[in-house]
């Protein structure tokens, strides 16, 4: 059986590790973004395509940007 064309799937833990962020932040993004869906399941473990890493990175960056904008004091 040739598995050379099989997609490389990752867990939420691998995503967190590659992005160097706490797992709870990745889980929150995966739970609250309906457009990011698991590709497969291995028992109770959700598996995602590798391109999901970039999507999660984008969402975390957007969250951080919104958070920074709120923290800027209004001097006007």
C-alpha positions in Angstrom: 0.0 0.0 0.0 1.5 3.3 -1.1 1.0 6.2 1.5 3.2 8.7 -0.3 0.2 10.8 -1.4 -1.5 10.7 2.0 -2.1 14.2 3.4 0.0 15.1 6.4 -2.4 15.8 9.3 -1.6 17.5 12.6 -3.2 17.8 16.0 -4.0 21.0 17.9 -0.9 20.3 20.0 1.3 20.2 17.0 -0.3 23.5 15.8 0.4 25.1 19.2 4.0 23.8 19.2 4.8 25.1 15.7 3.3 28.5 16.5 4.9 28.6 19.9 1.7 29.5 21.7 -0.2 27.9 24.6 -2.5 25.1 23.6 -5.5 26.8 25.1 -5.2 29.7 22.6 -5.2 27.3 19.7 -8.1 25.3 21.0 -10.1 28.5 21.5 -9.5 29.5 17.8 -10.4 26.0 16.6 -13.6 26.0 18.7 -14.8 29.5 17.7 -14.0 29.6 14.0 -16.6 27.5 12.1 -14.6 27.8 8.9 -11.7 25.8 10.4 -12.9 22.2 10.5 -11.0 19.0 11.2 -10.1 16.9 8.2 -10.2 13.6 10.1 -10.6 12.0 13.5 -8.5 9.4 15.2 -10.7 8.3 18.1 -11.5 11.6 19.9 -8.5 13.4 18.4 -9.2 16.0 15.7 -6.7 16.1 12.9 -6.2 19.1 10.7 -4.4 19.7 7.4 -1.1 21.5 7.6 -2.5 24.7 6.0 -4.6 25.1 9.2 -1.4 26.2 10.9 -1.4 29.4 8.8 -5.1 30.0 9.4 -4.7 29.7 13.1 -1.6 32.0 13.0 -3.7 34.6 11.2 -6.6 34.4 13.7 -4.2 34.7 16.7 -2.5 37.7 15.1 -5.9 39.3 14.5 -6.9 38.7 18.1 -3.6 40.2 19.3 -4.0 43.3 17.1 -7.5 43.9 18.4 -6.3 43.5 21.9 -3.4 46.0 21.4 -5.8 48.6 19.8 -8.0 48.4 22.9 -5.1 49.0 25.3 -4.0 52.3 23.7 -5.2 55.1 25.9 -7.4 57.7 24.2 -5.7 61.2 24.5 -8.3 63.0 22.6 
